[in-house]
Amino acid sequence: MATNTVEIPETTKPVETVSKRLNRARIAFAKKNIKKSGHNGFLKFDYFTLDDIIPAAREVLTAEGLSIQFEKRPQRPMHVCPRGGYGQSEGCRRV
């Protein structure tokens, strides 16, 4: 009867912790010099969009053997309350 065995190759490279790899990814991300593509015309300021951040983050994380994982959560209902009514159901309405 043949047994199925799997050979695990030996490695001389020490296994690094996730925190060390994350720190290197953070440094690489900071050096990316990402430009803000979003603009708020009403308040007149620029901001980063996910389209600015995600590709750069994926690149530096992949280089370190890490990845991004998103979790889609259902939105909680938002409530609007009159001034002074925060935390009380009286006068509040669900939006």
C-alpha positions in Angstrom: 0.0 0.0 0.0 1.5 3.3 -1.1 1.4 6.3 1.2 1.0 9.8 0.0 3.7 12.0 1.4 4.5 15.6 0.7 8.0 16.9 1.0 8.2 20.3 2.6 11.2 22.2 1.3 13.6 23.5 3.9 14.2 27.2 3.9 17.0 29.1 5.3 15.1 32.4 5.3 13.6 33.1 8.7 9.8 33.6 8.9 9.0 37.3 9.4 6.2 38.5 11.6 3.2 40.2 10.0 3.9 43.4 11.9 7.4 43.7 10.3 6.0 43.2 6.9 3.2 45.7 7.6 5.7 48.3 8.8 7.7 47.9 5.5 4.5 48.2 3.5 3.6 51.3 5.4 6.9 52.9 4.6 6.6 51.9 0.9 3.1 53.3 0.8 4.2 56.6 2.3 6.9 56.9 -0.4 4.3 56.5 -3.1 3.4 60.2 -3.1 -0.2 59.5 -4.0 -2.2 62.5 -5.4 -5.6 63.5 -4.3 -8.1 63.1 -7.1 -11.3 64.0 -5.2 -12.5 67.6 -4.8 -15.2 69.1 -2.7 -16.3 72.2 -4.5 -18.5 73.4 -1.8 -15.9 73.4 1.0 -13.1 73.8 -1.4 -10.7 71.0 -0.4 -9.1 68.0 -2.1 -9.3 64.5 -0.7 -8.1 60.9 -1.4 -10.6 58.6 -3.0 -10.5 54.8 -2.7 -9.4 54.7 -6.4 -6.3 56.7 -5.3 -5.5 54.5 -2.3 -6.5 50.9 -3.1 -4.2 50.2 -6.1 -1.1 51.6 -4.3 -2.0 49.7 -1.1 -2.5 46.4 -3.0 0.9 46.9 -4.7 2.9 47.4 -1.5 1.1 44.8 0.4 1.5 42.2 -2.4 5.2 42.9 -2.5 5.3 41.9 1.2 3.1 38.8 0.8 0.1 40.5 2.3 -3.4 41.4 1.0 -6.4 43.6 1.5 -9.7 42.1 2.5 -12.9 44.0 2.5 -16.0 43.1 4.4 -19.3 44.4 3.2 -21.6 45.1 6.1 -25.2 46.1 6.0 -25.7 49.8 6.8 -27.3 50.7 10.0 -30.3 53.0 9.8 -29.5 56.7 10.4 -31.7 58.7 12.7 -32.1 62.4 12.7 -33.1 64.0 16.0 -33.9 67.6 16.9 -31.4 69.6 18.9 -31.4 68.4 22.5 -33.1 65.1 21.5 -29.9 63.1 20.8 -30.2 59.7 22.3 -34.0 60.0 22.8 -36.5 58.5 20.5 -39.0 61.3 21.0 -38.9 63.6 17.9 -36.4 61.4 16.0 -37.1 60.0 12.6 -35.4 57.3 10.7 -33.8 58.4 7.4 
